[in-house]
Amino acid sequence: MDSVAKVSEVPNFGKKVVSISGREILLVNVKGTVYALENECPHQGSPLNAAVVKDGYISCPRHGYRFNLTDGRCAEHPEFVLATFPVQLIGDEITVDLG
C-alpha cells in the first residue's frame, strides 16, 4: 500500500486527486470514510474530480452516470464499472492499494 495523502488534506465531503504509479486516483471523504477511485469515468473518460458525491454515489459531471463509491458499479448502466481501490487510514496517513 502506498501512502498518498494526509486525512487532513481531504476534508469531509471533499475530494483530492493524487497520482500513484502514473495513475490519477480520486480520494473522496464521506463522514470520515475515505474512498479511492479511478479519476476517469469509464463511459467516456471524463475526469471525476468535479463530480457530485451524494448518498453513497459519485455522479459523472458529463452525463450523470452514478457509480457506487464502495464497488464502482453503475446500476443504470451495468456495463460500466468505475475502478475502486482498498484504502487504509494509518493515523493521519491515507494509504491506497492499487493491487
MODELLER restraints for C-alpha pairs under 7 A, 6 or more apart:
rsr = mdl.restraints
at = mdl.atoms
rsr.add(forms.Gaussian(group=physical.xy_distance, feature=features.Distance(at['CA:1:A'], at['CA:95:A']), mean=5.71, stdev=0.5))
rsr.add(forms.Gaussian(group=physical.xy_distance, feature=features.Distance(at['CA:1:A'], at['CA:96:A']), mean=5.28, stdev=0.5))
rsr.add(forms.Gaussian(group=physical.xy_distance, feature=features.Distance(at['CA:1:A'], at['CA:97:A']), mean=4.45, stdev=0.5))
rsr.add(forms.Gaussian(group=physical.xy_distance, feature=features.Distance(at['CA:2:A'], at['CA:95:A']), mean=5.10, stdev=0.5))
rsr.add(forms.Gaussian(group=physical.xy_distance, feature=features.Distance(at['CA:2:A'], at['CA:96:A']), mean=5.40, stdev=0.5))
rsr.add(forms.Gaussian(group=physical.xy_distance, feature=features.Distance(at['CA:2:A'], at['CA:97:A']), mean=6.39, stdev=0.5))
rsr.add(forms.Gaussian(group=physical.xy_distance, feature=features.Distance(at['CA:3:A'], at['CA:93:A']), mean=6.33, stdev=0.5))
rsr.add(forms.Gaussian(group=physical.xy_distance, feature=features.Distance(at['CA:3:A'], at['CA:94:A']), mean=5.65, stdev=0.5))
rsr.add(forms.Gaussian(group=physical.xy_distance, feature=features.Distance(at['CA:3:A'], at['CA:95:A']), mean=4.16, stdev=0.5))
rsr.add(forms.Gaussian(group=physical.xy_distance, feature=features.Distance(at['CA:3:A'], at['CA:96:A']), mean=6.59, stdev=0.5))
rsr.add(forms.Gaussian(group=physical.xy_distance, feature=features.Distance(at['CA:4:A'], at['CA:18:A']), mean=6.76, stdev=0.5))
rsr.add(forms.Gaussian(group=physical.xy_distance, feature=features.Distance(at['CA:4:A'], at['CA:94:A']), mean=5.89, stdev=0.5))
rsr.add(forms.Gaussian(group=physical.xy_distance, feature=features.Distance(at['CA:4:A'], at['CA:95:A']), mean=5.76, stdev=0.5))
rsr.add(forms.Gaussian(group=physical.xy_distance, feature=features.Distance(at['CA:4:A'], at['CA:96:A']), mean=6.97, stdev=0.5))
rsr.add(forms.Gaussian(group=physical.xy_distance, feature=features.Distance(at['CA:5:A'], at['CA:93:A']), mean=6.01, stdev=0.5))
rsr.add(forms.Gaussian(group=physical.xy_distance, feature=features.Distance(at['CA:5:A'], at['CA:94:A']), mean=5.35, stdev=0.5))
rsr.add(forms.Gaussian(group=physical.xy_distance, feature=features.Distance(at['CA:6:A'], at['CA:92:A']), mean=5.25, stdev=0.5))
rsr.add(forms.Gaussian(group=physical.xy_distance, feature=features.Distance(at['CA:6:A'], at['CA:93:A']), mean=4.56, stdev=0.5))
rsr.add(forms.Gaussian(group=physical.xy_distance, feature=features.Distance(at['CA:6:A'], at['CA:94:A']), mean=5.64, stdev=0.5))
rsr.add(forms.Gaussian(group=physical.xy_distance, feature=features.Distance(at['CA:7:A'], at['CA:92:A']), mean=5.16, stdev=0.5))
rsr.add(forms.Gaussian(group=physical.xy_distance, feature=features.Distance(at['CA:7:A'], at['CA:93:A']), mean=5.98, stdev=0.5))
rsr.add(forms.Gaussian(group=physical.xy_distance, feature=features.Distance(at['CA:7:A'], at['CA:94:A']), mean=6.09, stdev=0.5))
rsr.add(forms.Gaussian(group=physical.xy_distance, feature=features.Distance(at['CA:10:A'], at['CA:16:A']), mean=6.06, stdev=0.5))
rsr.add(forms.Gaussian(group=physical.xy_distance, feature=features.Distance(at['CA:10:A'], at['CA:29:A']), mean=6.17, stdev=0.5))
rsr.add(forms.Gaussian(group=physical.xy_distance, feature=features.Distance(at['CA:11:A'], at['CA:29:A']), mean=6.46, stdev=0.5))
rsr.add(forms.Gaussian(group=physical.xy_distance, feature=features.Distance(at['CA:12:A'], at['CA:29:A']), mean=5.29, stdev=0.5))
rsr.add(forms.Gaussian(group=physical.xy_distance, feature=features.Distance(at['CA:12:A'], at['CA:30:A']), mean=5.69, stdev=0.5))
rsr.add(forms.Gaussian(group=physical.xy_distance, feature=features.Distance(at['CA:12:A'], at['CA:31:A']), mean=5.63, stdev=0.5))
rsr.add(forms.Gaussian(group=physical.xy_distance, feature=features.Distance(at['CA:12:A'], at['CA:32:A']), mean=6.56, stdev=0.5))
rsr.add(forms.Gaussian(group=physical.xy_distance, feature=features.Distance(at['CA:13:A'], at['CA:28:A']), mean=6.87, stdev=0.5))
rsr.add(forms.Gaussian(group=physical.xy_distance, feature=features.Distance(at['CA:13:A'], at['CA:29:A']), mean=5.22, stdev=0.5))
rsr.add(forms.Gaussian(group=physical.xy_distance, feature=features.Distance(at['CA:13:A'], at['CA:30:A']), mean=4.98, stdev=0.5))
rsr.add(forms.Gaussian(group=physical.xy_distance, feature=features.Distance(at['CA:13:A'], at['CA:31:A']), mean=6.88, stdev=0.5))
rsr.add(forms.Gaussian(group=physical.xy_distance, feature=features.Distance(at['CA:14:A'], at['CA:28:A']), mean=5.92, stdev=0.5))
rsr.add(forms.Gaussian(group=physical.xy_distance, feature=features.Distance(at['CA:14:A'], at['CA:29:A']), mean=5.61, stdev=0.5))
rsr.add(forms.Gaussian(group=physical.xy_distance, feature=features.Distance(at['CA:15:A'], at['CA:26:A']), mean=6.70, stdev=0.5))
rsr.add(forms.Gaussian(group=physical.xy_distance, feature=features.Distance(at['CA:15:A'], at['CA:27:A']), mean=5.46, stdev=0.5))
rsr.add(forms.Gaussian(group=physical.xy_distance, feature=features.Distance(at['CA:15:A'], at['CA:28:A']), mean=4.56, stdev=0.5))
rsr.add(forms.Gaussian(group=physical.xy_distance, feature=features.Distance(at['CA:15:A'], at['CA:29:A']), mean=6.54, stdev=0.5))
rsr.add(forms.Gaussian(group=physical.xy_distance, feature=features.Distance(at['CA:15:A'], at['CA:49:A']), mean=6.74, stdev=0.5))
rsr.add(forms.Gaussian(group=physical.xy_distance, feature=features.Distance(at['CA:16:A'], at['CA:26:A']), mean=5.75, stdev=0.5))
rsr.add(forms.Gaussian(group=physical.xy_distance, feature=features.Distance(at['CA:16:A'], at['CA:27:A']), mean=5.15, stdev=0.5))
rsr.add(forms.Gaussian(group=physical.xy_distance, feature=features.Distance(at['CA:16:A'], at['CA:28:A']), mean=6.76, stdev=0.5))
rsr.add(forms.Gaussian(group=physical.xy_distance, feature=features.Distance(at['CA:17:A'], at['CA:24:A']), mean=6.47, stdev=0.5))
rsr.add(forms.Gaussian(group=physical.xy_distance, feature=features.Distance(at['CA:17:A'], at['CA:25:A']), mean=5.64, stdev=0.5))
rsr.add(forms.Gaussian(group=physical.xy_distance, feature=features.Distance(at['CA:17:A'], at['CA:26:A']), mean=4.52, stdev=0.5))
rsr.add(forms.Gaussian(group=physical.xy_distance, feature=features.Distance(at['CA:17:A'], at['CA:27:A']), mean=6.17, stdev=0.5))
rsr.add(forms.Gaussian(group=physical.xy_distance, feature=features.Distance(at['CA:17:A'], at['CA:49:A']), mean=6.92, stdev=0.5))
rsr.add(forms.Gaussian(group=physical.xy_distance, feature=features.Distance(at['CA:18:A'], at['CA:24:A']), mean=5.78, stdev=0.5))
rsr.add(forms.Gaussian(group=physical.xy_distance, feature=features.Distance(at['CA:18:A'], at['CA:25:A']), mean=5.32, stdev=0.5))
rsr.add(forms.Gaussian(group=physical.xy_distance, feature=features.Distance(at['CA:18:A'], at['CA:26:A']), mean=6.40, stdev=0.5))
rsr.add(forms.Gaussian(group=physical.xy_distance, feature=features.Distance(at['CA:19:A'], at['CA:25:A']), mean=6.03, stdev=0.5))
rsr.add(forms.Gaussian(group=physical.xy_distance, feature=features.Distance(at['CA:24:A'], at['CA:38:A']), mean=6.45, stdev=0.5))
rsr.add(forms.Gaussian(group=physical.xy_distance, feature=features.Distance(at['CA:24:A'], at['CA:39:A']), mean=5.61, stdev=0.5))
rsr.add(forms.Gaussian(group=physical.xy_distance, feature=features.Distance(at['CA:25:A'], at['CA:36:A']), mean=6.36, stdev=0.5))
rsr.add(forms.Gaussian(group=physical.xy_distance, feature=features.Distance(at['CA:25:A'], at['CA:37:A']), mean=5.60, stdev=0.5))
rsr.add(forms.Gaussian(group=physical.xy_distance, feature=features.Distance(at['CA:25:A'], at['CA:38:A']), mean=4.82, stdev=0.5))
rsr.add(forms.Gaussian(group=physical.xy_distance, feature=features.Distance(at['CA:25:A'], at['CA:39:A']), mean=5.14, stdev=0.5))
rsr.add(forms.Gaussian(group=physical.xy_distance, feature=features.Distance(at['CA:26:A'], at['CA:36:A']), mean=5.62, stdev=0.5))
rsr.add(forms.Gaussian(group=physical.xy_distance, feature=features.Distance(at['CA:26:A'], at['CA:37:A']), mean=5.12, stdev=0.5))
rsr.add(forms.Gaussian(group=physical.xy_distance, feature=features.Distance(at['CA:26:A'], at['CA:38:A']), mean=5.99, stdev=0.5))
rsr.add(forms.Gaussian(group=physical.xy_distance, feature=features.Distance(at['CA:26:A'], at['CA:39:A']), mean=5.08, stdev=0.5))
rsr.add(forms.Gaussian(group=physical.xy_distance, feature=features.Distance(at['CA:26:A'], at['CA:49:A']), mean=6.70, stdev=0.5))
rsr.add(forms.Gaussian(group=physical.xy_distance, feature=features.Distance(at['CA:27:A'], at['CA:34:A']), mean=6.53, stdev=0.5))
rsr.add(forms.Gaussian(group=physical.xy_distance, feature=features.Distance(at['CA:27:A'], at['CA:35:A']), mean=5.58, stdev=0.5))
rsr.add(forms.Gaussian(group=physical.xy_distance, feature=features.Distance(at['CA:27:A'], at['CA:36:A']), mean=4.69, stdev=0.5))
rsr.add(forms.Gaussian(group=physical.xy_distance, feature=features.Distance(at['CA:27:A'], at['CA:37:A']), mean=6.54, stdev=0.5))
rsr.add(forms.Gaussian(group=physical.xy_distance, feature=features.Distance(at['CA:28:A'], at['CA:34:A']), mean=5.45, stdev=0.5))
rsr.add(forms.Gaussian(group=physical.xy_distance, feature=features.Distance(at['CA:28:A'], at['CA:35:A']), mean=5.13, stdev=0.5))
rsr.add(forms.Gaussian(group=physical.xy_distance, feature=features.Distance(at['CA:28:A'], at['CA:36:A']), mean=6.56, stdev=0.5))
rsr.add(forms.Gaussian(group=physical.xy_distance, feature=features.Distance(at['CA:29:A'], at['CA:35:A']), mean=6.47, stdev=0.5))
rsr.add(forms.Gaussian(group=physical.xy_distance, feature=features.Distance(at['CA:34:A'], at['CA:87:A']), mean=6.87, stdev=0.5))
rsr.add(forms.Gaussian(group=physical.xy_distance, feature=features.Distance(at['CA:35:A'], at['CA:69:A']), mean=6.66, stdev=0.5))
rsr.add(forms.Gaussian(group=physical.xy_distance, feature=features.Distance(at['CA:35:A'], at['CA:87:A']), mean=6.45, stdev=0.5))
rsr.add(forms.Gaussian(group=physical.xy_distance, feature=features.Distance(at['CA:36:A'], at['CA:84:A']), mean=5.79, stdev=0.5))
rsr.add(forms.Gaussian(group=physical.xy_distance, feature=features.Distance(at['CA:36:A'], at['CA:85:A']), mean=5.34, stdev=0.5))
rsr.add(forms.Gaussian(group=physical.xy_distance, feature=features.Distance(at['CA:36:A'], at['CA:86:A']), mean=6.94, stdev=0.5))
rsr.add(forms.Gaussian(group=physical.xy_distance, feature=features.Distance(at['CA:36:A'], at['CA:87:A']), mean=6.50, stdev=0.5))
rsr.add(forms.Gaussian(group=physical.xy_distance, feature=features.Distance(at['CA:37:A'], at['CA:83:A']), mean=5.82, stdev=0.5))
rsr.add(forms.Gaussian(group=physical.xy_distance, feature=features.Distance(at['CA:37:A'], at['CA:84:A']), mean=4.45, stdev=0.5))
rsr.add(forms.Gaussian(group=physical.xy_distance, feature=features.Distance(at['CA:37:A'], at['CA:85:A']), mean=6.20, stdev=0.5))
rsr.add(forms.Gaussian(group=physical.xy_distance, feature=features.Distance(at['CA:38:A'], at['CA:82:A']), mean=6.62, stdev=0.5))
rsr.add(forms.Gaussian(group=physical.xy_distance, feature=features.Distance(at['CA:38:A'], at['CA:83:A']), mean=5.36, stdev=0.5))
rsr.add(forms.Gaussian(group=physical.xy_distance, feature=features.Distance(at['CA:38:A'], at['CA:84:A']), mean=6.36, stdev=0.5))
rsr.add(forms.Gaussian(group=physical.xy_distance, feature=features.Distance(at['CA:39:A'], at['CA:47:A']), mean=5.46, stdev=0.5))
rsr.add(forms.Gaussian(group=physical.xy_distance, feature=features.Distance(at['CA:39:A'], at['CA:48:A']), mean=5.19, stdev=0.5))
rsr.add(forms.Gaussian(group=physical.xy_distance, feature=features.Distance(at['CA:39:A'], at['CA:49:A']), mean=6.64, stdev=0.5))
rsr.add(forms.Gaussian(group=physical.xy_distance, feature=features.Distance(at['CA:40:A'], at['CA:46:A']), mean=5.39, stdev=0.5))
rsr.add(forms.Gaussian(group=physical.xy_distance, feature=features.Distance(at['CA:40:A'], at['CA:47:A']), mean=4.61, stdev=0.5))
rsr.add(forms.Gaussian(group=physical.xy_distance, feature=features.Distance(at['CA:40:A'], at['CA:48:A']), mean=5.74, stdev=0.5))
rsr.add(forms.Gaussian(group=physical.xy_distance, feature=features.Distance(at['CA:41:A'], at['CA:47:A']), mean=6.35, stdev=0.5))
rsr.add(forms.Gaussian(group=physical.xy_distance, feature=features.Distance(at['CA:41:A'], at['CA:48:A']), mean=6.49, stdev=0.5))
rsr.add(forms.Gaussian(group=physical.xy_distance, feature=features.Distance(at['CA:41:A'], at['CA:60:A']), mean=6.58, stdev=0.5))
rsr.add(forms.Gaussian(group=physical.xy_distance, feature=features.Distance(at['CA:41:A'], at['CA:82:A']), mean=6.63, stdev=0.5))
rsr.add(forms.Gaussian(group=physical.xy_distance, feature=features.Distance(at['CA:42:A'], at['CA:80:A']), mean=5.89, stdev=0.5))
rsr.add(forms.Gaussian(group=physical.xy_distance, feature=features.Distance(at['CA:42:A'], at['CA:81:A']), mean=6.56, stdev=0.5))
rsr.add(forms.Gaussian(group=physical.xy_distance, feature=features.Distance(at['CA:42:A'], at['CA:82:A']), mean=5.98, stdev=0.5))
rsr.add(forms.Gaussian(group=physical.xy_distance, feature=features.Distance(at['CA:43:A'], at['CA:80:A']), mean=6.35, stdev=0.5))
rsr.add(forms.Gaussian(group=physical.xy_distance, feature=features.Distance(at['CA:46:A'], at['CA:62:A']), mean=6.66, stdev=0.5))
rsr.add(forms.Gaussian(group=physical.xy_distance, feature=features.Distance(at['CA:48:A'], at['CA:60:A']), mean=5.97, stdev=0.5))
rsr.add(forms.Gaussian(group=physical.xy_distance, feature=features.Distance(at['CA:50:A'], at['CA:61:A']), mean=6.44, stdev=0.5))
rsr.add(forms.Gaussian(group=physical.xy_distance, feature=features.Distance(at['CA:51:A'], at['CA:58:A']), mean=6.27, stdev=0.5))
rsr.add(forms.Gaussian(group=physical.xy_distance, feature=features.Distance(at['CA:51:A'], at['CA:59:A']), mean=5.43, stdev=0.5))
rsr.add(forms.Gaussian(group=physical.xy_distance, feature=features.Distance(at['CA:51:A'], at['CA:60:A']), mean=5.20, stdev=0.5))
rsr.add(forms.Gaussian(group=physical.xy_distance, feature=features.Distance(at['CA:51:A'], at['CA:61:A']), mean=5.05, stdev=0.5))
rsr.add(forms.Gaussian(group=physical.xy_distance, feature=features.Distance(at['CA:52:A'], at['CA:58:A']), mean=5.66, stdev=0.5))
rsr.add(forms.Gaussian(group=physical.xy_distance, feature=features.Distance(at['CA:52:A'], at['CA:59:A']), mean=5.29, stdev=0.5))
rsr.add(forms.Gaussian(group=physical.xy_distance, feature=features.Distance(at['CA:53:A'], at['CA:59:A']), mean=6.46, stdev=0.5))
rsr.add(forms.Gaussian(group=physical.xy_distance, feature=features.Distance(at['CA:56:A'], at['CA:68:A']), mean=6.09, stdev=0.5))
rsr.add(forms.Gaussian(group=physical.xy_distance, feature=features.Distance(at['CA:56:A'], at['CA:69:A']), mean=5.75, stdev=0.5))
rsr.add(forms.Gaussian(group=physical.xy_distance, feature=features.Distance(at['CA:57:A'], at['CA:66:A']), mean=5.95, stdev=0.5))
rsr.add(forms.Gaussian(group=physical.xy_distance, feature=features.Distance(at['CA:57:A'], at['CA:67:A']), mean=5.30, stdev=0.5))
rsr.add(forms.Gaussian(group=physical.xy_distance, feature=features.Distance(at['CA:57:A'], at['CA:68:A']), mean=4.55, stdev=0.5))
rsr.add(forms.Gaussian(group=physical.xy_distance, feature=features.Distance(at['CA:57:A'], at['CA:69:A']), mean=5.29, stdev=0.5))
rsr.add(forms.Gaussian(group=physical.xy_distance, feature=features.Distance(at['CA:58:A'], at['CA:66:A']), mean=5.55, stdev=0.5))
rsr.add(forms.Gaussian(group=physical.xy_distance, feature=features.Distance(at['CA:58:A'], at['CA:67:A']), mean=5.32, stdev=0.5))
rsr.add(forms.Gaussian(group=physical.xy_distance, feature=features.Distance(at['CA:58:A'], at['CA:68:A']), mean=6.59, stdev=0.5))
rsr.add(forms.Gaussian(group=physical.xy_distance, feature=features.Distance(at['CA:58:A'], at['CA:69:A']), mean=6.45, stdev=0.5))
rsr.add(forms.Gaussian(group=physical.xy_distance, feature=features.Distance(at['CA:59:A'], at['CA:65:A']), mean=5.43, stdev=0.5))
rsr.add(forms.Gaussian(group=physical.xy_distance, feature=features.Distance(at['CA:59:A'], at['CA:66:A']), mean=4.31, stdev=0.5))
rsr.add(forms.Gaussian(group=physical.xy_distance, feature=features.Distance(at['CA:59:A'], at['CA:67:A']), mean=6.36, stdev=0.5))
rsr.add(forms.Gaussian(group=physical.xy_distance, feature=features.Distance(at['CA:60:A'], at['CA:66:A']), mean=6.50, stdev=0.5))
rsr.add(forms.Gaussian(group=physical.xy_distance, feature=features.Distance(at['CA:65:A'], at['CA:74:A']), mean=6.99, stdev=0.5))
rsr.add(forms.Gaussian(group=physical.xy_distance, feature=features.Distance(at['CA:66:A'], at['CA:74:A']), mean=5.69, stdev=0.5))
rsr.add(forms.Gaussian(group=physical.xy_distance, feature=features.Distance(at['CA:67:A'], at['CA:73:A']), mean=5.28, stdev=0.5))
rsr.add(forms.Gaussian(group=physical.xy_distance, feature=features.Distance(at['CA:67:A'], at['CA:74:A']), mean=4.66, stdev=0.5))
rsr.add(forms.Gaussian(group=physical.xy_distance, feature=features.Distance(at['CA:67:A'], at['CA:82:A']), mean=6.67, stdev=0.5))
rsr.add(forms.Gaussian(group=physical.xy_distance, feature=features.Distance(at['CA:68:A'], at['CA:74:A']), mean=6.53, stdev=0.5))
rsr.add(forms.Gaussian(group=physical.xy_distance, feature=features.Distance(at['CA:71:A'], at['CA:84:A']), mean=6.24, stdev=0.5))
rsr.add(forms.Gaussian(group=physical.xy_distance, feature=features.Distance(at['CA:72:A'], at['CA:81:A']), mean=5.29, stdev=0.5))
rsr.add(forms.Gaussian(group=physical.xy_distance, feature=features.Distance(at['CA:72:A'], at['CA:82:A']), mean=4.35, stdev=0.5))
rsr.add(forms.Gaussian(group=physical.xy_distance, feature=features.Distance(at['CA:72:A'], at['CA:83:A']), mean=5.90, stdev=0.5))
rsr.add(forms.Gaussian(group=physical.xy_distance, feature=features.Distance(at['CA:72:A'], at['CA:84:A']), mean=5.89, stdev=0.5))
rsr.add(forms.Gaussian(group=physical.xy_distance, feature=features.Distance(at['CA:73:A'], at['CA:81:A']), mean=4.81, stdev=0.5))
rsr.add(forms.Gaussian(group=physical.xy_distance, feature=features.Distance(at['CA:73:A'], at['CA:82:A']), mean=6.39, stdev=0.5))
rsr.add(forms.Gaussian(group=physical.xy_distance, feature=features.Distance(at['CA:74:A'], at['CA:80:A']), mean=6.19, stdev=0.5))
rsr.add(forms.Gaussian(group=physical.xy_distance, feature=features.Distance(at['CA:74:A'], at['CA:81:A']), mean=6.12, stdev=0.5))
rsr.add(forms.Gaussian(group=physical.xy_distance, feature=features.Distance(at['CA:85:A'], at['CA:96:A']), mean=6.55, stdev=0.5))
rsr.add(forms.Gaussian(group=physical.xy_distance, feature=features.Distance(at['CA:85:A'], at['CA:97:A']), mean=6.05, stdev=0.5))
rsr.add(forms.Gaussian(group=physical.xy_distance, feature=features.Distance(at['CA:85:A'], at['CA:98:A']), mean=5.92, stdev=0.5))
rsr.add(forms.Gaussian(group=physical.xy_distance, feature=features.Distance(at['CA:86:A'], at['CA:96:A']), mean=5.80, stdev=0.5))
rsr.add(forms.Gaussian(group=physical.xy_distance, feature=features.Distance(at['CA:86:A'], at['CA:97:A']), mean=5.48, stdev=0.5))
rsr.add(forms.Gaussian(group=physical.xy_distance, feature=features.Distance(at['CA:87:A'], at['CA:94:A']), mean=6.90, stdev=0.5))
rsr.add(forms.Gaussian(group=physical.xy_distance, feature=features.Distance(at['CA:87:A'], at['CA:95:A']), mean=5.65, stdev=0.5))
rsr.add(forms.Gaussian(group=physical.xy_distance, feature=features.Distance(at['CA:87:A'], at['CA:96:A']), mean=4.69, stdev=0.5))
rsr.add(forms.Gaussian(group=physical.xy_distance, feature=features.Distance(at['CA:87:A'], at['CA:97:A']), mean=6.64, stdev=0.5))
rsr.add(forms.Gaussian(group=physical.xy_distance, feature=features.Distance(at['CA:88:A'], at['CA:94:A']), mean=6.06, stdev=0.5))
rsr.add(forms.Gaussian(group=physical.xy_distance, feature=features.Distance(at['CA:88:A'], at['CA:95:A']), mean=5.21, stdev=0.5))
rsr.add(forms.Gaussian(group=physical.xy_distance, feature=features.Distance(at['CA:88:A'], at['CA:96:A']), mean=6.54, stdev=0.5))
rsr.add(forms.Gaussian(group=physical.xy_distance, feature=features.Distance(at['CA:89:A'], at['CA:95:A']), mean=6.24, stdev=0.5))
